[in-house]
Amino acid sequence: MKGYKNANNGLWYVPLKNENNQEQQVIIQDDRNIAASAQHTGTMAETIQFLHQCLFSPTVDTLCKAIDNDQLIGFPHLTSAMVRKYLPESTATAKGHMKRIRRNTRSTTKNPTPEEIIELDFRPTIDENAETELFIGATIGEQNNGVIYSDQTGNFPVQSYHSKRLMMVIYEYRSNAIIVKALKNNSDESMLAAFNEVYEYLTSKNLKPKLHVMDNQCSKAVVKQIKKAEANIQLVPPDDH
């Protein structure tokens, strides 16, 4: 066979036909037995695991049945006893058999109509044996003007493209506005910059904050800055927001 090397990409090109317009063929006849690949294993467990993976990781029962039926003659050391003794648990075998039977394919339960769903939503069924739960809340925003609420999220697992790690969420009651500010961290510098920006924005919209309800975990610098903006502060009790 004759070919040439392409100087641009470094690949060898071999024409299908030679100069005499004859197909180039290479016929190799060799009756000798050869091993194309040899894998050295140190323990019997590694040997059984290697053979198990060569057979595409079947289940232990399937593999043992094939061995007992003399369908794997010629595999060294591969016996049912060896497989059950040395074969470790295989992740590939488990993933290949994660098939569950679909449920509720022939359910006899009648699905409620949209009207029934709405009725049950507005008038839920009363369980007389259930424990009585009482929830009492005081809406500060109904009785005061200029009330805002704020809290910070925890650190997200991945920072944003602009190196932001968490967010501050502010809610203005009268206008029903939700304002979100991204923060690099929960340091005083980042918090003060976000508060100043929010206060300036709300003041420009004639919504100057007068009462700020916020998390009890706030620094003295933040409290000082809010009081400087002539707003009162109400800290929410721990584990109650």
N, C-alpha and C positions, 0 to 999 in steps of 0.2 A: 504494500500500500504506500502511496506517495501523497504528500500534502504539503502545505505551507503554513507558516506562522504569520498571523496578522500583527503588524507592528503597532497598530493603534490600540487594540484591546488585549493583546498577548494570547489570543486563542489560536488553536490549530484548526485549519480547515482541510478536510479530506474530501475530495470530489467523489461522488458516487461512481463515476466512470473515469477511466484513465484516458491517456492521449489517443489510444486506439479505439475509443468509444466502447470499451468493454467494462463491465461492472467489476469493481474491485471487491474481492471477497478474500477473507482469511479463514481457512478451515483448519481447525486444530483437532486432531484425533489423539486422544490419550486414554488408554484403558486402565491407567493406574488409579487407585483409590487415594483421594486427597481429602484433607480437612481444610475447608475454607476459613473456619474460625475456630479457635480453641480458647476456652474460658477456664481459668484456673480458680478453683474454690478451695477455701481453707477448711470448712466444716461441712458436715452432712446437711445441716439446716440450710446452708447457702446453696448446696447442690440441689436439694429438693425445691427450694424457692426459685432457682434459676430455671429448672425444668418446668415448674408450674407457670412461670411467666412466659416461657416459650410456647405453652399451650393456651395462651390468652387468658390466664387466671380463672379457670373454671372453679365451681364449688368443690368442696372436698368430696361430697357424695358422688358427684358426676365424675370426678377424676378417678376415684376408687372403683366405680363401676366399670369404667373404660379399661382400667388395669386388670380387673378380675375377668373381663371378657377377652383378654389377650389382644386388645386393640393397640397397645403401646409397647409391643415387644421391640427391644433394641435400645430403650432408654435405660441408661445405667443407673442402678440403685433405686429405680422407681418401682416401688411396691406399695400395696395398700397400707401395710404396717408402717413403712417408712414415712409415707405421706401423713398418716394420722399422728405420728410421733414427732416429726421434725418440722412439718410445714407451719410457718408462722402465719398469723392473721394477715390477710391481704386487703389493703384499702381498695385496690382495683376491683376485687371480687365483690366487696360490699357495695361500691358505687354502681356496679353493673347489674345489681339485683334490687335496686331501690324502686320498686314498682308497687304502688298501692292500688287497691281496688277503689274505683270511684264510688263515692257515697251519694245517697239521696237521688240516685238515677231513677228509682221507681218508688218515690215517696208517696205515701197515701195521705199525707197531711195536706189539707186544703190551704192554699196561699190566700191571705187576706186581700181584699180589693183595695184600691186607693182610697175609697171613701171610708172603709173600715180602719185603715191605717191612720187617717186624719182624725177620725172619731176617737180612736184609742190614744192618740197623741194628746188631744185636748182633754179627754176624760179617761184617764188611765184607770184600770181595774184596781179597786181598793182591797188590799190584803189585810183583813182584820187581825191576823195573827202576827203581822210584822211589827217590829219595834218602831215606836214613834220617834221621828227625827224632826227637830225644830231648828230652823235657821233664822237668825235675826241679823239684819244688816242695817247700818245707818248710812244713808247717802249724803255725804257732805256736799257734793256738788249741787244738789237741789236747793240747798239753803245758803250757799255762798257763791259769789261771782269770782271768776278768775282762779278756779281750782284746777290744778294739774296734778297728774300722777306720773311717777317715773320709777323705773327699775332697770337693772342691767342683766343681760344674759350671762351665762358662764362662758368660758373660753371654748370656741369651736375647735374641733380636732385639726382643722387645716386653716391656715391664715389666707386671707384674700390676696389678690394681685397687688393691692395697695398696702399690704402688711397689716391688715385689720384682723383682730382676733375675736372681738366680742361686739355687742350692740347695746345701745341704750334706747329704751322704748319710752316715749313720753305720750301721755294721753291728756288732751284738753277737753274738759267735760262739756262746756257750753257749745262749742263748735263741733263736738264729736270728732275731733281730729286726732289722728295717730301719727306721731313723728318718730322716725327711727334714725339714729345716728350711729355710724360705725366708729369703733374705738380701737386703737392699737393695743391698749392695755387698760387696766383699772387704776392707773396712777392719777394723782391729783391734777397733773398737767393735762392729761387727756380728758378727765371729767370736767374740769373747769372750762376748757375750750368748748366742749359740747354744750354745757349749760349756758354759757354766754351766747352761743350761736342760737340756741332755742329761745332764750329770753328775748333776744333782739328781734327774732322773727315774729314771735307772738305779739310783742309790743308794737311792731309795725302794722299788725293786723287788728289793732285795738283790742287785743286779748292779753293785756299785761297780767302776768301771774301775781296773785295775791296770797294764795295758800298753796304750798307745795307738799304733797303727800308722797313720801318716798321711803325707801328701805332704811331700816334702822342701822345698817352697816354703811355709814357714810363718814367721810373724814371731816375733821374740823375745818379744813380749808374750804370744802364744799359748803358746809353750813354757813361759814363766814361770808362766802360769795353770795349765797341766796339771801341772807339778811341784808347784805349791801344793796341788793336789788329791790329792797323794801317789800319782801315777801315773807310770810310766816311759814314755819315748817312744822309738819306733823309726821313723826316717825311711826311707821307701822310696827306693831309688836313682832317679835321673832316667830317664825313658822305660822304666820297668819296673813300671808299675801301670796 
